[in-house]
Amino acid sequence: MHRRGIFAVAIITSTFMRMVQAESRFFGIPNMPIQETVHHPGAVARDEALVDAESITPALVACLTGGAHSA
């Protein structure tokens, strides 16, 4: 998406962070905004998913509006 001029943030669970960081470098996007979230080892109840979404929202907004991001 970045190569097409579309700004985006990858939302990745903690288990896959290192792999996605390596892939972003490999594909020539070393500074791709990546936001880490909790990795649940199985299905998550809707209420738990909402808590996760609410906790990550401020960081996503910051990434999309030019604030700090993790990578």
N, C-alpha and C positions, 0 to 999 in steps of 0.2 A: 504494500500500500504506500509505503514511504517513497518508493521509486516512482510511483504514479502521481506523486504530489499530494497524496491524501494523508493527513496527519492522523496517526492512530497510536494507541497504547496497547501493548500485549499484556493480557492478564494471565499470569502463569502461577500454578500452585508451586509451593516450595520444593516439592520433589523434583520438578522439572526445570528449575531455574538455571542450573549450570548448563544443561543441554541447550536451552533456548539462547542463553548468552553466547555459547559457542556457535550455534547456528546463525545468529544475527551477525557475528563477525565473519563467518564463512560466506554469507550472502552479501557482504559488503555494507552492512548497516550496523557498525559497531556501537553506535550511540542510540540505537532504537530504544524508545521508552518502554521499559518493562516494569510492570507492577506485580509484586509478589503477593500471593494470598495463601491462606492456610490450605494444606492438603489433607483432605479427609480420606481415610483408608476404605471407605465404603459409601453407601448411599447416605445422603444427608436429609434430615427432615426440613420441610419448608421454612420453619421458624429459624433453624440454624443457618440456612442459606441466606435468609434475610439479614441476620446479624452479620454474617460475613460481608454481604453486599454493602450494608450501611457502614461497616468499618473501613472498607476500601474506597468508598465514594470520595472523600476529601482528597485522597492522594490522586485519584483519577482526574478529578477536576483540576488539580494543580498541574498535572502533566499536560492536559489538553489546553490549558490557558497560559502555558509558559512558565509555570512554577517548577520547582525541583522535581526530579524523577530519579528512580533507581534504574540501574543498568548493570 
